[in-house]
Amino acid sequence: MNRLSVTIIAWNEEERLRACLESVAWADEIIVVDAESSDKTVQVARELTDKIWVRPWPGFTAQKNFALDQATGSWVLALDADERITPELGERIRGIVRADGPADGYSIPRKNMFWGAWVRHGGLYPDCQLRLFRRAAGRFVDSAVHESVRVQGRVETLGEPMLHHSYRGLEDFVGRSNRYSTLAAHQIVARGGRAGLAELVLRPLGRFFSMYVLRAGFLDGWRGLVLAVLYANYVFLRTAKAWEARRGEGPP
């Protein structure tokens, strides 16, 4: 029979990891790779699985591929600690694994949650992510930010969504934006991308207009407005850091 391995990478996720693990308790194998957390992440993981590795943080792609290398199932479901598999999605995944396909990989839509509610607009749904795939056919590809799976074979998209409790609040969003914008700025510089005055002004405005107006973020009320502003600020930080690095006046 085909077996399913769930892989999860984590760092200081004691608040959210338990719900993630409980949502996939039916899997044949659950693998957690911890990046030397300073909280109780490892203790929480040990309550639900005995397959835990603790190692220094090498980057998103390397950490997820390490977790993938520890899997023994013929199918893999790769999750982040802030994601949840609903019962309906779990049943669909089990059916795919039992039938061994027919596709080699499956993208899963995500319901992004912010301040306790599902954000339906602004381009944040369906936010499909390729997470279920044959272990022999998939691998995470290198990228400093927003790593993804590359599958050799046919990929289909499921209709059942998973839940994504990404940001704990404004402080968490701002902190992540600061870290991720530094990584993204490094990519811009490395690839020879533009980061001038026009980009500093137009790109953040473009992101806000796209999210809030073109993609109807205003229909999500004050959540839609706050998120459009936050994402526009992220784009500004990313561009400004690349501009700073090109002038030789700061990181990355």
C-alpha positions, 0 to 999 in steps of 0.5 A, a space after each residue: 500500500 502507498 504511504 503518506 509522509 507529512 513534512 513540516 519545518 518549524 522555528 519557534 512555533 509552539 503556539 501554532 504547531 500543535 494544530 498543524 500536527 493534529 490536522 494530519 494525525 491520520 498520516 502514516 508518518 509525520 516529520 518535523 525539522 526544527 531550526 533550533 527553536 528557543 521555545 517549546 516547539 520540539 516538546 510540542 512536536 514530541 507529543 505527536 511524532 517521534 520523527 524530529 530533527 533539530 539542526 541549524 537553519 540553512 535556508 528555506 529550500 535546504 531545510 525543506 529538502 532535508 525534511 523531504 530526504 527523511 521521508 519514507 512514504 511514496 507520497 509527501 505532503 509538505 506543510 508549514 507550521 501555520 497551515 491546517 488540513 481540513 477534514 474534507 481536504 484530508 479525505 481527498 488526500 487519502 483518496 489520492 494516496 490510496 489510488 496512487 494518483 492519477 497526477 504526480 503532484 497537486 496544488 492546494 488552494 489556501 484560505 489565508 486567515 488574518 485577525 481570525 477571518 478568511 481574506 477572500 479578495 485582494 489576490 490572496 485567494 485561491 493562493 494555490 500551493 503545490 504541496 502534495 506530490 510523489 516523493 520520487 518526482 518532487 523537489 524544492 527549488 532554490 529561492 531565497 523567498 517563497 520557495 516552491 516544489 518542482 514536480 517531474 510529471 503532471 500536476 493538477 489542482 484540488 478544489 478543497 482548500 487548506 487553512 493558512 494562519 500566517 500572521 499573528 498580528 501587525 507586529 508579526 507581519 512587520 517583522 516578517 516583512 523586514 526579514 523577507 524584504 532583505 532576502 528579496 532585495 538580495 535577489 533583485 541585486 543578484 539578478 540585476 533588477 531595477 531599483 531606482 526612484 521610479 520603482 520606489 514610487 510606482 511599485 508600492 503604489 501599483 501593489 496597493 492599487 492591484 490588491 485594493 482596487 483591481 482585485 477587490 480587496 475593499 470587499 474585505 473591509 478594514 482587513 483588505 485596506 490594512 493588508 493592501 497597505 502592508 503589502 505595499 510597504 513590503 514592496 517599498 522596503 524590498 525596492 529601497 533595500 535593493 537601491 541601498 545595496 546598489 549604492 553600497 551604503 548597506 545590506 544585503 
